[in-house]
Amino acid sequence: GEGDMASAPPAELMDVVPGYEGIGSAGHSECSIFVIPSISEELAKEVFIEFASQRCCYSATPAKEMVFTDLQSLNTYRYRLETFTETRTTAWASEPFNGQTVDGFLGVAPGPWDLNVPVPALFQNGSEKVRIPYTSSVKGCHSCLSLGKRGCERCVTSGRMQCSVCNGSGRNLNDRCTRCSGAGRVRCTICSGVGSLTCKTCKGKGQLLCYIKLTVKWKNNLYECVVDKQSGFPIDKISKVTGETMFTDMNARVYPVVGFPDDAINRASVQAVREHQAQFASTSRILQQRQTIELIPITRVHYSWRNKTYIYFVFGAEHKVHTDDYPAKCCCCSIL
């Protein structure tokens, strides 16, 4: 369709702009820009020593004495589609009547989507409750039959309750009970001897303002896909780190990514856009979508210590470390 057309003439017809030589017309860069070398040996060693020293069961000795045999760059990509939706639901609600404006039948009540409710912030979850105009009226409180109070169940409206010390006998170890002075009953602790309690529904007012309440909910729905390069690195750990944003696209509706060097990302984008459209278009309003592609740096480090070879990974912009076979752990670790 027309929406799939490129937003600019073919890239080969464009001027060469210094620093932007690799830009294609689809809005993302050529493959050459995506290559990031593995981290340096100095950095690899520094983060590994820090990793070992922060764990009480690890000896830092192997990290300090190890000899590098190989550092491999195994960078991968993370694709994210965020679909920011708004849903609106209505229900009858009430609150104690304190003289608020009553507007029922003074005008035509607007529909749920006719009310202007400002969006607090894009891509952030939130909710707002709004009273729909021209729906309010005053009713007697159903909980207390408009009395503003209800009988105390603890003392059955008498204001007195059985003494807990003498169990109502008036005597304690053959003597007169000192708590109830021999009466066997004391003032009710729940209602302070009044015999009734303020109605919780109408807060003692006896009347309720009834109206239709609109509940607006904003939700940021996330689809995430990480390309698994089968490098032995547990992909689920990537959710805890950040990468380098290679491409971002924000619009009321986004189109699937095309022409990205790693075709797994193109396929993930097609799947994500289709899924979110099917999932949310009929039940809510899609206000905004944003898709991003991040390069997640992963370096696989092979090293030797005491004539044995081991592996660890350094990943993410934070240079986090993951290893399954650290050579020097104390006994409490080997049990785990």
C-alpha positions as CSV (number, residue, x, y, z in Angstrom):
1,G,0.0,0.0,0.0
2,E,1.0,3.6,-0.1
3,G,2.0,3.5,3.6
4,D,4.8,1.1,2.7
5,M,6.4,3.6,0.3
6,A,9.9,4.9,1.1
7,S,9.8,8.4,2.7
8,A,12.7,9.6,0.5
9,P,14.1,9.0,-3.0
10,P,16.5,6.1,-3.4
11,A,19.7,6.5,-1.3
12,E,22.0,6.5,-4.3
13,L,20.5,9.8,-5.5
14,M,21.2,11.5,-2.3
15,D,24.2,13.8,-1.5
16,V,27.0,12.3,0.6
17,V,26.9,13.9,4.1
18,P,30.0,13.5,6.2
19,G,29.4,11.0,9.1
20,Y,26.2,9.7,7.4
21,E,27.7,7.9,4.4
22,G,26.0,4.6,5.3
23,I,22.4,5.8,5.7
24,G,19.8,4.0,3.6
25,S,16.4,5.3,2.6
26,A,14.5,2.9,4.9
27,G,15.7,4.9,7.9
28,H,18.4,2.7,9.3
29,S,22.1,2.2,8.6
30,E,24.0,-0.2,6.4
31,C,25.6,-3.3,8.0
32,S,29.0,-1.8,8.4
33,I,27.9,0.5,11.2
34,F,26.6,-2.5,13.3
35,V,30.1,-4.1,13.8
36,I,31.4,-3.6,17.3
37,P,34.6,-5.3,18.3
38,S,35.0,-7.4,21.4
39,I,36.1,-5.6,24.6
40,S,39.8,-5.2,25.4
41,E,41.6,-7.8,27.5
42,E,42.2,-5.1,30.2
43,L,38.5,-4.4,30.6
44,A,37.7,-8.2,30.4
45,K,40.1,-8.8,33.3
46,E,39.0,-5.8,35.3
47,V,35.3,-6.7,35.3
48,F,36.1,-10.4,36.0
49,I,38.2,-9.6,39.1
50,E,35.4,-7.3,40.3
51,F,32.8,-10.1,39.7
52,A,34.8,-12.7,41.6
53,S,35.6,-10.4,44.6
54,Q,31.9,-9.4,45.0
55,R,30.9,-13.0,45.6
56,C,31.7,-14.4,49.1
57,C,32.1,-18.0,47.8
58,Y,34.5,-17.1,45.0
59,S,38.3,-16.8,45.3
60,A,39.6,-13.9,43.2
61,T,42.8,-15.7,42.6
62,P,41.8,-17.3,39.2
63,A,40.6,-14.0,37.9
64,K,43.9,-12.4,38.8
65,E,46.2,-15.2,37.6
66,M,44.3,-16.3,34.4
67,V,45.8,-16.2,30.9
68,F,43.5,-15.2,28.0
69,T,43.4,-17.7,25.2
70,D,40.6,-16.1,23.1
71,L,38.1,-13.2,23.1
72,Q,35.2,-13.5,20.7
73,S,32.6,-10.9,19.9
74,L,29.2,-12.5,19.9
75,N,27.0,-9.4,19.8
76,T,23.3,-10.0,19.4
77,Y,20.2,-7.8,18.8
78,R,17.2,-7.1,20.9
79,Y,14.0,-6.0,19.2
80,R,11.2,-4.3,21.2
81,L,7.8,-3.2,20.2
82,E,5.9,-1.0,22.7
83,T,2.2,-0.5,22.1
84,F,0.7,2.2,24.3
85,T,-3.0,1.6,24.8
86,E,-6.0,3.3,26.4
87,T,-9.1,1.4,27.6
88,R,-12.2,3.0,29.1
89,T,-14.8,1.2,31.3
90,T,-17.9,2.6,33.0
91,A,-19.8,1.5,36.2
92,W,-22.2,3.0,38.7
93,A,-20.5,4.5,41.7
94,S,-21.4,6.4,44.8
95,E,-19.9,8.7,47.5
96,P,-21.3,10.4,50.6
97,F,-23.5,13.4,49.7
98,N,-21.9,16.5,51.0
99,G,-23.8,19.1,48.9
100,Q,-21.9,18.3,45.7
101,T,-23.4,19.6,42.4
102,V,-26.2,17.3,41.2
103,D,-26.4,17.4,37.4
104,G,-28.5,14.4,36.4
105,F,-30.8,15.2,33.5
106,L,-29.5,18.8,33.1
107,G,-27.9,17.7,29.8
108,V,-27.1,14.7,27.7
109,A,-24.5,12.4,29.2
110,P,-21.5,12.1,26.9
111,G,-20.3,8.7,25.7
112,P,-17.2,7.1,27.4
113,W,-14.9,8.2,24.4
114,D,-16.5,11.7,24.1
115,L,-14.8,12.9,27.3
116,N,-11.4,14.6,27.0
117,V,-9.1,12.8,29.5
118,P,-5.5,14.0,29.0
119,V,-2.8,11.3,28.7
120,P,-0.4,11.7,31.7
121,A,2.7,10.3,29.9
122,L,3.4,8.2,26.9
123,F,4.5,4.6,27.4
124,Q,3.9,4.7,31.1
125,N,1.1,2.7,32.9
126,G,-1.5,4.8,34.7
127,S,-5.1,5.2,35.4
128,E,-7.7,8.0,36.0
129,K,-11.2,8.0,37.4
130,V,-13.7,10.6,36.1
131,R,-17.3,11.3,37.0
132,I,-19.4,11.4,33.8
133,P,-21.3,14.7,33.5
134,Y,-25.1,14.6,33.7
135,T,-25.4,11.2,35.4
136,S,-25.5,12.2,39.1
137,S,-28.4,12.0,41.5
138,V,-29.0,11.8,45.3
139,K,-30.3,8.6,46.8
140,G,-30.9,7.5,50.3
141,C,-28.1,5.2,51.7
142,H,-29.0,1.6,51.2
143,S,-26.6,0.4,53.9
144,C,-28.2,2.2,56.8
145,L,-31.7,2.9,55.4
146,S,-30.8,6.6,55.3
147,L,-30.2,6.9,59.1
148,G,-26.5,7.6,58.8
149,K,-25.8,5.0,61.4
150,R,-26.1,1.3,62.0
151,G,-26.6,-0.9,65.0
152,C,-23.5,-2.1,66.8
153,E,-23.3,-5.9,66.2
154,R,-20.8,-6.4,69.1
155,C,-23.3,-5.3,71.8
156,V,-26.5,-5.8,69.8
157,T,-27.2,-2.0,70.1
158,S,-27.3,-2.1,74.0
159,G,-24.0,-0.2,74.5
160,R,-23.0,-2.9,77.0
161,M,-21.0,-6.1,76.5
162,Q,-20.1,-9.1,78.7
163,C,-17.1,-8.5,80.9
164,S,-14.2,-10.5,79.6
165,V,-12.5,-10.9,83.1
166,C,-15.4,-12.6,84.9
167,N,-17.3,-13.8,81.8
168,G,-20.4,-12.0,82.9
169,S,-20.6,-13.6,86.4
170,G,-19.7,-10.4,88.3
171,R,-17.3,-12.4,90.4
172,N,-13.6,-13.2,90.1
173,L,-12.1,-15.8,92.5
174,N,-15.0,-15.4,94.9
175,D,-14.6,-11.7,95.0
176,R,-16.5,-9.0,93.2
177,C,-15.0,-8.4,89.7
178,T,-13.0,-5.2,89.8
179,R,-13.4,-4.6,86.1
180,C,-17.2,-4.5,85.9
181,S,-17.7,-3.7,89.6
182,G,-19.8,-6.9,89.9
183,A,-22.3,-5.9,87.1
184,G,-21.0,-8.6,84.7
185,R,-21.2,-6.2,81.8
186,V,-19.0,-3.3,80.7
187,R,-19.3,-0.4,78.2
188,C,-18.9,-1.7,74.6
189,T,-15.4,-1.0,73.3
190,I,-16.5,-1.0,69.7
191,C,-19.2,1.7,69.9
192,S,-18.1,3.3,73.1
193,G,-21.4,2.6,74.7
194,V,-23.5,4.4,72.1
195,G,-25.1,1.2,70.7
196,S,-24.6,2.3,67.1
197,L,-21.8,3.1,64.7
198,T,-21.5,5.7,61.9
199,C,-22.4,4.2,58.6
200,K,-19.2,3.5,56.6
201,T,-21.0,3.8,53.2
202,C,-22.5,7.3,53.6
203,K,-20.1,8.5,56.4
204,G,-23.1,9.4,58.6
205,K,-24.7,11.6,56.0
206,G,-27.7,9.2,55.2
207,Q,-27.5,10.2,51.6
208,L,-25.3,9.2,48.6
209,L,-24.4,10.9,45.4
210,C,-24.8,8.3,42.7
211,Y,-23.1,8.7,39.3
212,I,-21.6,6.8,36.4
213,K,-17.8,6.6,36.9
214,L,-15.4,6.3,33.9
215,T,-12.2,4.4,34.5
216,V,-9.4,5.2,32.0
217,K,-6.4,2.9,32.0
218,W,-3.2,3.4,30.1
219,K,-0.9,0.4,29.6
220,N,2.4,0.0,27.9
221,N,2.4,-3.5,26.3
222,L,5.8,-4.9,25.4
223,Y,6.9,-7.4,22.8
224,E,10.5,-8.4,23.1
225,C,12.7,-10.7,21.1
226,V,16.4,-11.4,21.5
227,V,18.3,-13.2,18.7
228,D,19.8,-16.3,20.1
229,K,23.2,-16.8,18.5
230,Q,23.6,-20.3,20.1
231,S,26.8,-19.2,21.7
232,G,26.1,-20.9,25.1
233,F,25.1,-17.6,26.7
234,P,21.7,-17.8,28.5
235,I,19.6,-15.3,26.6
236,D,17.2,-14.6,29.5
237,K,20.0,-12.7,31.2
238,I,19.9,-10.0,28.5
239,S,16.7,-8.5,29.9
240,K,18.7,-7.1,32.9
241,V,21.1,-5.1,30.7
242,T,21.0,-2.2,28.2
243,G,22.6,-2.1,24.8
244,E,23.3,0.4,22.1
245,T,20.2,1.7,20.2
246,M,20.7,1.1,16.5
247,F,17.2,2.0,15.3
248,T,14.1,3.6,16.8
249,D,10.7,4.3,15.2
250,M,7.8,6.0,16.9
251,N,4.4,6.6,15.4
252,A,0.6,6.3,16.0
253,R,1.1,3.0,14.1
254,V,4.5,1.5,13.1
255,Y,5.2,-0.7,10.1
256,P,7.3,-3.8,10.3
257,V,11.1,-3.3,10.0
258,V,12.5,-4.2,6.6
259,G,16.0,-4.5,5.4
260,F,17.7,-5.0,8.8
261,P,21.0,-6.9,8.4
262,D,19.8,-9.7,10.7
263,D,16.7,-11.2,9.1
264,A,15.6,-12.7,12.5
265,I,14.9,-9.1,13.6
266,N,12.8,-8.4,10.4
267,R,10.8,-11.5,11.1
268,A,10.3,-10.6,14.8
269,S,9.1,-7.2,13.8
270,V,6.5,-8.6,11.4
271,Q,5.3,-11.0,14.1
272,A,5.2,-8.3,16.8
273,V,3.2,-5.7,14.8
274,R,0.7,-8.4,13.7
275,E,0.3,-9.7,17.2
276,H,-0.2,-6.4,18.9
277,Q,-2.7,-5.3,16.2
278,A,-4.8,-8.4,16.7
279,Q,-4.5,-8.2,20.5
280,F,-5.3,-4.6,21.2
281,A,-7.0,-2.9,18.2
282,S,-10.5,-4.4,19.0
283,T,-10.4,-4.0,22.8
284,S,-8.7,-0.7,23.3
285,R,-7.3,2.4,21.5
286,I,-3.7,2.2,20.4
287,L,-2.4,5.7,21.1
288,Q,1.3,5.3,20.1
289,Q,3.7,2.6,19.1
290,R,7.5,2.5,19.4
291,Q,9.9,-0.1,18.1
292,T,13.6,-0.2,18.9
293,I,16.5,-2.4,17.9
294,E,19.4,-2.5,20.3
295,L,22.8,-4.1,19.8
296,I,23.7,-6.0,22.9
297,P,27.5,-6.4,23.2
298,I,28.5,-9.9,24.3
299,T,32.1,-11.1,24.5
300,R,32.9,-14.7,25.1
301,V,36.2,-15.0,26.9
302,H,38.3,-18.2,26.9
303,Y,41.0,-18.4,29.5
304,S,43.3,-20.9,31.2
305,W,44.2,-21.3,34.8
306,R,46.3,-24.1,36.2
307,N,46.4,-25.8,32.8
308,K,42.6,-26.0,32.5
309,T,40.4,-23.9,30.1
310,Y,37.4,-22.0,31.2
311,I,34.8,-19.6,29.7
312,Y,33.0,-16.5,30.9
313,F,30.9,-13.9,29.1
314,V,30.9,-10.1,29.5
315,F,27.6,-8.6,28.3
316,G,25.6,-5.4,28.1
317,A,26.7,-1.8,28.2
318,E,27.1,-2.4,32.0
319,H,29.8,-5.1,31.4
320,K,28.1,-7.7,33.5
321,V,29.7,-11.1,33.9
322,H,28.2,-14.6,33.5
323,T,30.1,-17.9,34.1
324,D,29.0,-21.4,34.8
325,D,32.4,-22.9,35.5
326,Y,34.4,-20.5,37.8
327,P,37.3,-22.6,39.0
328,A,37.7,-21.7,42.7
329,K,34.6,-21.8,44.7
330,C,34.4,-22.8,48.4
331,C,32.4,-25.8,49.6
332,C,29.1,-23.9,50.2
333,C,28.9,-23.2,46.5
334,S,29.5,-26.8,45.4
335,I,26.4,-28.0,47.3
336,L,24.2,-25.6,45.3
